[in-house]
Amino acid sequence: MSNSEEEEIARDYICFGNPDVTIVIVDATCLERNLNLVFQVLEITPNVVVCVNLLDEAEKKGIDINLKKLSLYLGVPVVGTIARKSKTLNNLMNEVYNICINKPNITPKTITYNPIIEDCIRMLDCKLQNILPSSYSYISRWIALKLLDGNKKILEAIQNYLQISITENEQIISELENVTEILEKNDIDESNFRDKIVSRILFTSEDIYDDVCHLKDNNYSLRDRKIDKILTSKKWGIPIMLLFLGFIFWLTITGANYPSQVLSSFFGYIQEKLYVLFNALHAPSWLSGVLIDGMYQTLSWVVAVMLPPMAIFFPLFTLLEDLGVLPRISFNLDNYFRKACSSGKQALTMCMGFGCNAAGVVGSRIIDSPREKL
């Protein structure tokens, strides 16, 4: 269920780009939430390897994950990794190599929805199988699901990548009208269809998580929950966010003045010595002008002015990321950025722009077209 342009691009490539294998990286410390993404990917491609990363962090929190049982639930290979240990990364690449070269028969386990919804999906699926190329037969169920969801983006993607216009196929349109009537008779329409789909994915993820994960301390996340209540509250969330960012900006601007002055004095001293050296060598004035007044002075000014604030701003910004403050800021601002057809995540890249314009411009891409309810 893509919510941004980059997510739509990734979705379309997985669906229509015929990738040899798709690696879904999930966080071992919050596996239940990440399984939502896993099941959505399994609906659009069978060649999936699930990488459960940050096993070391999960161990610190007393979380033990049964990877073999998780693999049985998902129907695809599951590999645990710790980024600092090359052995675990080699295991992941070996699994990817096995799928790409040996091409084993993988049968992912997909979500089973409401019986009425499942019947409607099957009815549409049968019609779609007749018009889709055999190489794309796997995604016919997913396309049926998106048609029931009223997702027009999928129709555009099919038209662009497969050169098939579903809206001009009378059998598909007739069957879609038929199943829509069936859903409406059972009090399922566009207003609650997506909720039923998402809730089923979440309930399934919760059941799997409860079975494959063993917690040594069930209250391991109690501290995080308390922090969430403060940092994401309507009353304190925004003021605390402004306080954090204001402190970082003040510290960056004020603190950078001192190392900038030291660097400027140091480079100035070196520049004087270079003048003495060039005079001793009887170098022509144009050469000293190019090398000292031009190249050296420009480079030294840039380093003296830009290096100190960047050396202060970005480490502090990274520290807030590690402490979990930035994701909560993104959550707080998501509603405001949605009104500009964007997402709260882009608030972070805008803040990065204060440290370096290049990072802000590259990271902040405002979506031109309005968001569509997916």
Disulfide bonds with the S-S distance in Angstrom:
none
